[in-house]
Amino acid sequence: MLYNIDSLHNTRHLIGDIHQGGMSFLLDKDGQTTYAYGSNTEFEFKAYRKVDGRWESLPDAITGSYFRPFAYTPDQKKLYALSSHKRGPYQLIVANADASDPQTLMSDPFFSFDDMEWTPYPYQPFAAVNATGIPQPHYINDTLPSAKLYKALSNAFKGQFVDFINFSQDGMQLLFSTRSDRNPGTYYLIDRRTNKVRKLFDAAAWIHPEQMSERRPFRFKASDGTELEGILTLPKGRAQSNLPMVLVPHGGPYNVQDSWFFDSDAQMLASRGYLVLQVNFRGSDGRGPRFVQSGYRQWGTRIQQDLTDGVKWAIAQHFADPQRICVYGGSFGGYSALMQVIREPKLYKCAVGYDGVYDLNMQAEKSDTAQFQGGRNYFAMVLGKTKEIRASNSPVNLVDKIEVPVFLIHGKDDKRVPYAEATDMRDALEKAGKKVEWMAKSGEGHGFYDENNNLEMFTKLLAFLKQNIGPGAPVVNTTQNTQ
């Protein structure tokens, strides 16, 4: 259901209703719902168009392309949509208002175009942004005044990605931000009458971008030939070869990705002289439904191989010292940290799991996600339907294969990944005679929020890394990576 809410008078008006869960709506200029689309509770993609007051399913040829309409042209005669041809990366298309005669405006065989820059009212996208690599505007119509303004600001803030956030009602005031791999974000206001720009604030004023490290996206071939993306954070001022390295798998794992933008964990590790590797393995976002779905039921297998292949690439390119590699991750990344040293015991010297998933059966049955039907359907789809399959890919059952020191960190009030998963993992390691360090905090859920707890955690993490892969690389060039 979709409501129009009047916050001043505390009233609401129903403007969209469809008997399918997980739907998003498109509105016309009169505020009426015209399309509904999304994945339902059975994770089947559906798309509907309202015709004469009734919702009608769009043809399979359209829904099979994960058709996602998101805006009309100002004259309402056409609409913009994202479309995934053969479940590949999302293309930007324009079609008639009834979804007929689609024309591709922008596409790429590797990445999606799923983020737009917009004009003021009547809103229309003037540029699309690539979803992997270093983000760049790809202009739909570079003659529009907003596009010309965007180009001018991009030239004024070189090395930064400019993002138009919102215009005032009359279109004369624009709130925008600039971000980069070294800048967490700075916010500005521009008066279009005078073209004067006023800085509002920094997202993290304590971060000095000139002291941060370069984040470098790259592509490599996995062992089965699939092209993947990785990101290296190269510690500023250090030699760019034979570095101690930390692999940091992202959480999720599905519809989540590591991007070029500022990453606090990666920058923290790089500031101490560690090379950081992140891999957008199968299941990651930014490359369309097929790439996401290729990671289903691959938690402990193909996804882990993608991570391993990324590590081997970094070694082969002489970025990483093969004798000084550790893996550290949170949530699914914590799961991967343990599975990496299980699958590749000779590749790593240590592993750190932070709020990690260690028992797939407990996750599928007792996590907060498992408490509703959609969540149970999700786990059956992505983990496998049988307890035997889940058990065979659970680190808690594979501790005999772990040969390196492990550091486990967990919030005692974590509902997303039950605390019992961490204590069971710790107990299994100790029973098997493995070396395990432990940190657990009351009042913390899925991720630490207390500043003192975070300070203690990162202090212990750095000490653990130093003990097992040595100190970070020394500074040899204070001017390196300053671009």
N, C-alpha and C positions, 0 to 999 in steps of 0.2 A: 504494500500500500504506500502511496505517496500523498503527503499532506502539504497544503499551503498554510503556514502558521503565522498568525498575527501576534507578535510578541508583546505589542503594546496593549492589546485588548484581551490577550490570553484566549484566543479563539483559533480554531483550525478548520480547514475545509479540505475534504477528500477530493483529490484531482486525479488519482491513478490507483487502480485496483485490478489485480489479476490473480487468478488462483494458481500461481506458481511461485515457489520460493526462489530467492536469489536473483530477482529481476531488477534491472535498472530501466529507467524511463527516459524517453526523449519528449520534450515539450515543443509545441509550435509557438508562434509569436503571441497567440492569445492565451498561452498558459495551459493549453489542453494537451493531454498525453496522446501521442500518436504512434509511438513504438515502445515495445518492451523487449528486453533481451538479457541473457545471462545464463549461467549454469544453475540448474535446479538442485534440489537436495539429493538427487541421484547422480549429480555431476554430469548431466547431459545438457549440451548447449541448446538453447531454444531462443527463437526470435519471433515476435508477433507484430502485426500492424493493425491499428484500429480502423475498421471500415464500417461506416454507418452505426457507430456505437458499439460494435462487437469486435473482440480480439480474434484475428485470423492468423494462423500459423503461416510464416513465410515459407516458400518452397525449399526443399532440401538443398537445392543448388545454392541457395543463399545462406541458410543456417549452417550448412556444411563448411562454409567459409568463415564461420564465427563472426558474422556480420554484426558490427557494433556502430549504429548511427549515433552521432553525437552533436550535430548542429545543422541548422538549415542555412542556406544562403540568405542574404538580407531580403530578397524578393520571395522567399519561401517556395520557389519553384524547384529547387534542388536541395540535396542534403549531402553533408560530409559524413563519411563513415570509415571505420577501420575494417579491413577484410583480410582474412588469412587464407590465401590460395593454397589448397592442399595441406592446410594446417601449418603452413610455413610462417615466416615472419609477417607481422601485420603490415599491410600496405595502406596508404592513404588513398581513398577513392572519393569521387563525386558521382552521384546518381540522381535520377529524377526523384521527385518527392515520394513516389510510390515504390522506390527502390529499383526501378527498371533502368536499363541502359547504364550500368556502372562503368566509369572510366577511371583508370589508374592515374593518379597524380604523382605518386612517389612510392618507390619500392626498392628493396635491396635483398639479395639472396641470403645475407647473413643476419642482419638485424632488423628489428621492427621500427616503425615510425609511430609511436603511441603517445607522444607528448607534443603539445601545440603552444604556439605563442599567438595571442589574440589581440584584435583591435578593440576599441571601446564600442559601446552600443551603436548600431546593431551589430552584435558580436559576430566576427568571422575569423577563422584562423588565417594568419598571413605567413606562418612558417611552421615546419615540423622539425622535430629533433631526433637524431639517431639515438637508439636505446642502448648501444654499446660503444666502446671506444671513447675518445674525447668528444663530448657533445658539441655539435655545430648546428646552426640554423640552416635549414634547407627551405628556400623561399617558395611559397605557393604563388604569391603575388608581391613582387618587390617594388611595385609602383605605389602601393598604398601608403598614406602618410605614416601609419604606425610602423610599417616595414622600414621606411626611411629613417624614422626616429631610432628604431632598433639598431640599424646599421651604424648610425652616428654614435650611439652609446657603446656599442661593441668596440668601435674604434677608439673610443675614449678610455675604455677599461680593457686594454689588451691583456690577453692571458686569462681573462675571467669569462665565465659564462653569464650572460645577462638574461634575467628572467622577468618578464612583465607579470606582475602579480595582480594588479587591479587598477582600473581607472575610476575617477570620480564620475558621478552621474552625467555631468556635462562633457566628460572626456578630456577636460583641461588639466587635471592633476593625475599623475601616474605614480603609483608605488611600484618600485622594482628592486630587484636584488642582484648582487654579483657574487659568484661563487667560483671556486677552483679546487684543484687538488690540495692546495695549501691554505686556502681561505674558507673557513666554515660558513661564511655568509656575511655580507654587509648590505644594509637596507637604506634606500634613498627615496626621496620624493622629488619629482621634476614638475615644474610649472610650464606647461606647453605654450603659454602666452609669451613668456620671457626666456624659455629654455634654461632657466636657472635650476641647478641640481643642488639639493640640500641633503647632506648625510643625516640619517636618523640614528642608527646604532649598528654595532657589530653583534653578530649572534654569539660570539665568544670573544669578548674584548681582550681576554688574557692570552689569546693565541696571536703570535707574531708571524704572519705568513712568510716573511723573509727568512725565518729560522726553520721553516718546515721543509720536508723532503719531497722530491718529485715522485709522483705516481705515474707509472708508465704502462698503459695497456699494450698487450701484445696478443698475437694469435699463434697457436701451435696445433699440431696434429696429434690426436689421441692415438693409442696403440691400435685401434680399429680403423683409423683413417679419418674419423670425424674431426672437423675443425672446431676448436674451442678458443675461448678468450680467457686470458689471465691478466692480472695486474701485479706489477712489481712496485714496491715502495723502496726506493734506493736511498739508503741513509746519507744525508747531506754531508758533504765534505770527506767522505770515505772513498777509497778505491772501489771501483765497480766490478771487482772480480774476487772470487774465492772468499766470499763473505759468510759469516755465520747466518743461518736463515731460519725463520719461523714461518711455517705454513699455517695460514689462518682460514679454515673453511667457514663459509657463511652459514647462517641458520636457515630455517625454513623446513625442508630444502626447496620447496616448489614456489614458483612465482616470486622469488627473492633473488637479488643479484648483488654482486659487488660492483660498484661504479667507480669512475675516475675521481669523483668528488672526495672532499676531505673525509678521512676515516681516522677517528681518534685513536683506536687501538693500533692501527698501522703506524701512525705518526709517533705514538709513544714508543713503540718498539724501535722504529727507525732512529729516533732521537738518541737512543742508547747504542746505536751502531749495528743493529740487526737488519738484514735484508728481510722484507716481508713479501710473501707470495700468497696471492688469492686467486682462486680458479672458479670460473663460472661453469661448473660441471653440468651434466645433463640434469634437467629439472629446473635450472635457473631461468629467471625472467629475461625479457628483452629480445627473444628470438622466436616467439610464436608458440602456439599450442603443441605442435609436434615435438619441439625440443623439450618443453616442460614434461609432456607425457612420456617421453623416452626415458625419463628418470623414475617412472612409477615402478614400484617393487624392485628397485635397484639400490636400496639404501646401503646395503653391505657389500655390494658387488660392483656394478659398472660405475656408479658414482665414485666409489673409492678408487677404482682404477683410473678414472679421469684425474683425480687429485694426485695419485701416484705419478701419472704421466706428466703432469705439470711440474712436479718436483724433479723428475728425471730430465725434463727440458731445461730447467734452471741450472742443473748440474752440467749438462752437455754444453750449455752456452757459457759455462765458467763463471756464472754469477754466484753460485752457491758452492761452499766448501762441503763436499759429500760427507765429511766426518763431523760436521757441526750443524745438524738439522734437528729441529724440534717442531712439534705440531701443537697448536693451541686453538680452541674454538669453543663457542657457546651454543647451547641448545642442540640443534642438529650438528652444529660445528663441534660440540663436545662429543657427540656420538662419533663423528668422523675422526676426531683426535684419537679415540681409543681404537676404532676399527683400522685406522692407518697402521698403528703399531702392531695390531693383530695380523693384518694382511701382509705387511712389509716390515717384519721385525728387524731387519738389518739396515733399513734406510734411515731410521730415526734414533736419536739418543734419549729422547724423553717425550712425554705427552701431557697436556693439560686439558682437562675437561671442566668447563664452567657451565653449571646448570644443564649438564648433558643428559641425553637419553641413553640409558644403558640396558633397559629391559623393554623390548618392543611389545611384549604381551601386557606388561603393566601399563605402558603408555596407551595401548589400544583399549584398555579396560578401565583404568582408574584416573587418567588425566582429566582435566576440566573439559577438554575437547570431546572426550568419550562419553560425556554425560548427556549428549543429545544425539538424535538419530542421524543428523547430517554428519556429525563427527565420527560416528561409528561407521557410516558408509565410506567416509573419507579414508579411514584407516584400513578398511577392507580393500579399498581400491589401491592405495599406495604402499601398503606393507605386505599384503597377502592375507588370505582368508583363514589360514590354519595356524594354530598355535605352534606347530612344528616348524613351519617356515619362519615365523617370527623369532622363535627361540634360536634357530640356527644362525641368525644374523644379529644376535644380542650380545654385546660385549660382556655382560655379566656371566654368560655361559662359556666364554672363550678366554678366560684369564690365563689359562695354562700357556697360551701362545704369546703372552706379553713378556718381553725380556728387558724392558727399559723402565726407569723410574716414572711414576705417574703422580700427578698433582690433581686432586679433585676439589672443586669449589662449588658450593651449592647454598641456595637460600632455603632456610627451614620452612618457610611458608609458601614455597613454590607450588602452585596448583597446576601450571601448565606441564611441568615435568615433576611428578611427585618426589618429595624428598627421599622417600624409601628407595627410589632407584639409585640414588647416590650412596646411601648407607649400605644397601645390598652390594653395590659395586665395590665399595671400600672393604666390606667384610670378606667378599670373595677373593680380593687381591691379598688381603692379609692372611687368609686361610691357606692360600697357595704359596705363601712365603715371598710375595712380590713386594717391591719397595713402593710405598704409597705415602704421600703427604696429604693432609686433610685440612680444609677450612670450611666451616659452616657458620652461618649467621642467622640469629632469630630476627624476625621482623622483615626479612628480605624475601621477595618472591622470585619471579623469573627474571633475574638480573638484579644487581645491587644498585641501590639508589642513595644510600647513606654515604656522605662524603668520606667519613672516617673509615668505613668498611671498604670503600673503593681504594683509598690510599693504602690500607693494609694489604688488600688483595694484590694490587699492582707491585707493591714492594716485595711481597713474597713471590710473585710471579717472576720478577726480574732476578731475584736471588736464585730461584730454581733454575732459570735459564743459564745464569752464570755458572752455577755448579755443574750443569750437565753438558752445555755446549760452549762454555767459556764466555768471557766478556765480549761485548760488541766490538766491532772493528774500531780502531783508533782514528781520530780525525787526522787527515793528511792534507786536506785542501779546503779551507774555509770558504772559498768562493765557488765551489762546485755546486751544481744544481740550483743556481740562483735565478734562472730564467722564469 
